[in-house]
Amino acid sequence: MTPRTPEAESPGHYAARRTHVERRPGEGRRDEVAIEEPLEIRVDGEALVVTMRSPGAEVELALGYLYAEGLIESAGDVDDAAVRSPSAQERGTVPTIEQVDPVPGSIVDVRLSSAGHRRARRAAVVARREVAFRVTSACGVCGKPSLEDLWVRLPSIRPLDLEPDRERRLVQALPARMTKHQRLFGDTGGVHAAALFEVRAGNSEFLWLYEDIGRHNAVDKVIGRALLSGRLPLEATMLAVSGRLGFEIVQKAAVAGVPLIAAVGAPSTLALDIAHLAGIRVYAFVAGDRSNFYPAAPVEARLVTEPD
């Protein structure tokens, strides 16, 4: 598959539906609701995973997911990726209501190249994933068939060439810069965002942002975009995410070679452990005037119990 540079900086698909809402009895108004639909990812015609996501950038999402999971290593492992709607036979007979698709969603069928097939056989990926599993929009790893599948290759990552004070100032400016591109969140309040910034000569340049109802989906779209653009690994970049920082986001960023992650929300212990193992610098609770930096140090566990 020849790398391409997508034209738009965002998915280019407005993933919201207008509906009616009542704030008080008899007081109606229109509201924008974020669309959540299933996307089935197939590899050479075989179902691999179903993820709940926001419509748009389906190819980027699929390729980013496959890259993060270790099924592909480059665009050269992919011969083609096509998006289509489920056929009537695949939909089956489902009761429906007026103006609502009984089985919404799309299918992305990724066709591996000869190199991709050789790589997949060497890694024995196909054999370990014969049974498709389901991923929800809330969790990128809830449907893993085994604990071993949680641990994907972690590359050595080169740190950013920034002074600590300069790095912190750049990080704290990221949320405001993201907000300008979060159109879907501005209208619905119901989606997450992941944005990529490139660091050059002590400054950061906005590359692209994707929004999705699932945190991990937004990151997959960013990574898929990088793969299509021939920019992997993502050296000298900062990944900014709009929500909390969980394991699945750090794992995907690590595979892509991202040296720094900035999260608006809180991190988890496993996210920090994996980030430190991979050499990723982590900032959380990031805002214009504050940020928490988490140096590579053991995380102390503490169980919180109910008072007597």
Secondary structure, 3 states (H helix, E strand, C coil): CCCCCCCCCCCCCCCEEEEEEEEECCEEEEEEEECCEEEEEEECCEEEEEEEECCCCHHHHHHHHHHHCCCCCCHHHEEEEEEECCCHHHHCCCCCCCCCCCCCCEEEEEEECHHHHHHHHHHCHHHHCCCCEEEECCECCCCCCCHHHHCCCCCCCCCCCCCHHHHHHHHHCHHHHHHCCCHHHHHHCCCEEEEEEEEECCEEEEEEEEEECCHHHHHHHHHHHHHHCCCCCCCCEEEEECCCECHHHHHHHHHHCCCEEEECCCECHHHHHHHHHHCCEEEEEEECCEEEEECCCCCCCCCCCCCC
